[in-house]
């Protein structure tokens, strides 16, 4: 069940992966195998996140620093992911408390150099990209030395997103290509497709429609989680440049619906990327309302200086 669930997640069949991995947790728990129970809990975090069930992720780490101590690294790794899950929800204070507990765990020391995995959720909205870049470089170097849980592809994804957040699009294209190669070696089919669909979006920022269409064709069918919004945003960008305003608007609306279960940060990002498409499609009022929704997310989760960078990008639209 554990292995099959991980394979289903890698293929983008996240709902099925959740079902299998829940059963694996229950089975190992019933058998009194703490190490594998916590390994299954850790594996369950990935597909739960991809279907937007971040609250359930937070519950998986319950007892990691008490009854989970005998499991050692798998329990600490679960807490690592739960800190990320809390960041996904924009619950920054809880995220920082979980990170504090993680680093105090007997196996927590190895996560010190990987702290950007959760800190991205507080640093990105502030625009503290120098710190983000240093943290990302450290984490990638650490995973290249030792990667027992196969986290390098996700860290490459974070690196690529950070470059896009800064508008460093040519560097982002190269980073997404590296992400695609690393994900392919790790047999993460869904991430290979995501890298290609996102490269299409980067090409569209520069008006390179032929390159965007080629990347979108290479991306193939979208997976089953909220990340499928990237495919729809890319389609919307292609449609608007081809002069098909109605189809462009429909694609953007599908993207917004898919992203409703995404991380808070991704929901802010989608507003930033989707507003220009809607405006070019002749829908300025809908574009404005989406920008306002993005601003509300920033104000709710990153008030004041905590969200100054994302706030300024949205006001700039």
LOFITI-975468 format. One line per 2 residues: number of its first residue (from 1); for each residue x, y, z of C-alpha. Coordinates in steps of 0.001 Angstrom, whole numbers, plus 500000, padded with zeros to 6 digits. Layout:
LOFITI-975468
NUM) X Y Z | ...
//
This chain:
LOFITI-975468
1) 500000 500000 500000 | 502816 502394 500872
3) 504643 501795 497605 | 501507 501822 495469
5) 500352 505052 497094 | 503663 506747 496360
7) 503490 505605 492726 | 499954 506963 492353
9) 501104 510331 493742 | 504072 510479 491351
11) 501706 509841 488432 | 499397 512664 489527
13) 496549 510450 490729 | 496461 512185 494078
15) 493009 511164 495348 | 493843 507478 494886
17) 497212 508020 496561 | 495508 509540 499611
19) 493216 506525 499913 | 496076 504020 499701
21) 498403 505878 502046 | 495715 506352 504695
23) 495266 502589 504604 | 499043 502116 504890
25) 499177 504352 507992 | 496344 502390 509586
27) 497977 499064 508751 | 501388 499935 510156
29) 499763 501461 513240 | 497740 498285 513851
31) 500908 496228 513463 | 502843 498372 515928
33) 505493 499346 513353 | 506273 502946 514356
35) 509019 503550 511788 | 506849 502547 508827
37) 503756 504214 510278 | 505579 507539 510292
39) 507095 506851 506869 | 503554 506369 505565
41) 502419 509562 507327 | 505236 511445 505623
43) 504350 509966 502226 | 500697 510925 502761
45) 501632 514601 503116 | 502461 514958 499411
47) 499136 513914 497872 | 497131 515584 500652
49) 498850 518836 499745 | 498167 518353 496035
51) 494416 518038 496666 | 494420 521014 499047
53) 493765 519103 502274 | 496388 521035 504219
55) 494448 520899 507494 | 494679 517120 507394
57) 498421 517414 506836 | 498697 519335 510109
59) 497062 516457 511975 | 499606 513930 510687
61) 502393 515291 512906 | 500422 514950 516131
63) 502743 513363 518689 | 505842 513418 516470
65) 507980 514715 519365 | 506497 512376 521995
67) 505168 508988 520932 | 506870 509391 517544
69) 510345 509642 519050 | 511044 505936 518521
71) 510457 506408 514795 | 513267 508952 514600
73) 513791 510518 511160 | 510413 509594 509587
75) 508559 511365 512406 | 510756 514459 512104
77) 510303 514411 508320 | 506529 514374 508816
79) 506792 517453 511046 | 508955 519075 508362
81) 506149 518642 505878 | 503499 519770 508352
83) 505407 523044 508853 | 505219 523466 505078
85) 501502 522642 505130 | 500825 525335 507712
87) 502756 527760 505518 | 500551 526716 502595
89) 497545 527791 504659 | 499154 531130 505481
91) 499156 530236 509205 | 502620 531668 509712
93) 502750 531750 513515 | 501722 528094 513745
95) 504233 527257 511021 | 507039 528889 512964
97) 506036 527054 516162 | 506052 523703 514344
99) 509458 524558 512896 | 510757 525342 516383
101) 509565 521955 517645 | 511033 520218 514615
103) 514479 521749 515100 | 514386 520717 518782
105) 513653 517087 517829 | 516579 514622 518165
107) 516527 514130 514380 | 515720 517787 513655
109) 519278 518973 513067 | 519356 517734 509491
111) 516476 520093 508631 | 518339 523255 509667
113) 519770 523740 506171 | 516348 523016 504626
115) 514396 525682 506485 | 513684 527613 503268
117) 511061 524921 502555 | 508792 526603 505110
119) 510381 530052 505255 | 509441 530642 501607
121) 505875 531237 502797 | 506902 534171 504964
123) 509846 535545 502939 | 508243 535569 499469
125) 505314 537894 500309 | 507825 540324 501821
127) 510078 540196 498766 | 513128 539047 500762
129) 514621 537284 497768 | 518282 537468 498770
131) 517498 535334 501810 | 515297 533050 499749
133) 518013 532533 497161 | 520628 531691 499790
135) 518253 529290 501483 | 517294 527637 498209
137) 520939 527232 497182 | 521728 525641 500565
139) 518760 523272 500345 | 519548 522170 496788
141) 523168 521531 497765 | 522012 519507 500778
143) 519634 517385 498716 | 522330 516798 496097
145) 524548 515399 498874 | 521859 513202 500406
147) 518187 512916 499488 | 516639 509971 501368
149) 513073 511174 500785 | 513496 512349 497172
151) 512859 516050 497886 | 515232 517575 495297
153) 512545 517895 492583 | 510267 519891 494910
155) 513129 522133 495952 | 513946 522796 492299
157) 510282 523722 491824 | 510509 526291 494645
159) 513666 527749 493089 | 511910 528116 489726
161) 508859 529797 491271 | 511012 532283 493167
163) 512654 533389 489916 | 509220 533885 488342
165) 508075 535907 491353 | 510926 538323 490646
167) 510223 538543 486922 | 513564 536878 486089
169) 511869 534959 483325 | 514836 533806 481229
171) 516482 532389 484342 | 513145 530839 485284
173) 512941 529060 481922 | 516326 527482 482537
175) 515378 526569 486107 | 512146 524899 484974
177) 514151 522877 482439 | 516408 521652 485251
179) 513332 520908 487374 | 511870 518864 484533
181) 515048 516797 484186 | 515334 516143 487924
183) 511640 515221 488135 | 511985 512889 485159
185) 514890 511073 486813 | 512763 510747 489962
187) 509799 509403 487903 | 507558 512274 489060
189) 505380 512405 485974 | 503065 515108 487273
191) 505997 517442 488001 | 507470 516903 484544
193) 504177 518074 483052 | 503919 520982 485489
195) 507395 522203 484538 | 506437 522195 480860
197) 503070 523902 481412 | 504736 526593 483514
199) 507441 527125 480890 | 504568 527799 478479
201) 503318 530520 480826 | 506779 532088 481000
203) 507006 532160 477198 | 503593 533841 477054
205) 504840 536671 479266 | 507198 537544 476415
207) 504544 537003 473720 | 506236 533853 472352
209) 503065 532030 471406 | 504617 529311 469217
211) 507045 528306 471970 | 504214 528368 474509
213) 502009 526111 472402 | 504890 523677 471904
215) 505512 523459 475663 | 501814 523024 476390
217) 501647 520173 473879 | 504643 518530 475572
219) 502955 518919 478978 | 500180 516522 477968
221) 497125 515950 480113 | 496904 517782 483432
223) 497107 515771 486670 | 494309 515447 489177
225) 495274 518100 491738 | 495050 521867 492010
227) 498338 522283 490115 | 496300 521629 486949
229) 495511 525353 487074 | 498872 525978 485393
231) 497651 524168 482268 | 494495 526289 482164
233) 496387 529547 482668 | 498707 528624 479807
235) 495739 527792 477573 | 494132 531100 478479
237) 497285 532984 477526 | 497458 531211 474172
239) 493776 531851 473462 | 493998 535563 474166
241) 497031 535968 471907 | 495163 534071 469176
243) 492276 536524 469495 | 489825 534067 471074
245) 488751 536194 474031 | 485825 534040 475155
247) 487900 530867 475240 | 490666 532715 477077
249) 488280 533919 479771 | 486796 530425 480166
251) 490276 528933 480661 | 491129 531535 483286
253) 487906 530855 485178 | 488688 527140 485188
255) 492157 527969 486506 | 490692 530082 489311
257) 488286 527268 490255 | 491107 524703 490346
259) 493299 527001 492422 | 490618 527422 495091
261) 492186 524490 496953 | 495784 525609 496321
263) 498148 527237 498787 | 497443 530824 499783
265) 500630 531889 498020 | 499606 530134 494789
267) 496168 531760 494919 | 497882 535150 495114
269) 500192 534196 492248 | 497277 533147 490054
271) 495669 536554 490470 | 498908 538233 489390
273) 499177 536032 486278 | 495495 535853 485352
275) 494571 539543 485570 | 496513 540569 482419
277) 494875 537735 480442 | 491392 538814 481493
279) 492183 542450 480719 | 493434 541557 477230
281) 490320 539415 476769 | 488214 542539 477233
283) 487032 541788 480760 | 488447 544646 482873
285) 485806 544363 485614 | 486500 540659 486155
287) 490217 541405 486062 | 489769 544063 488742
289) 487663 541785 490953 | 490305 539043 490750
291) 493019 541536 491709 | 490867 542612 494660
293) 490469 538979 495736 | 494241 538643 495664
295) 494631 541766 497783 | 492156 540382 500313
297) 494214 537196 500582 | 497356 539240 501213
299) 495634 541402 503823 | 494106 538384 505568
301) 497272 536275 505761 | 500136 538737 505321
303) 498989 542087 506717 | 501170 545170 506541
305) 504879 544652 505952 | 504436 540857 505958
307) 502902 541052 502472 | 504403 544233 501069
309) 505887 542658 497910 | 502798 540744 496783
311) 500669 543740 497760 | 502700 546020 495495
313) 502512 543584 492566 | 498731 543393 492826
315) 498338 547166 493113 | 500568 547501 490055
317) 498036 545559 488000
//
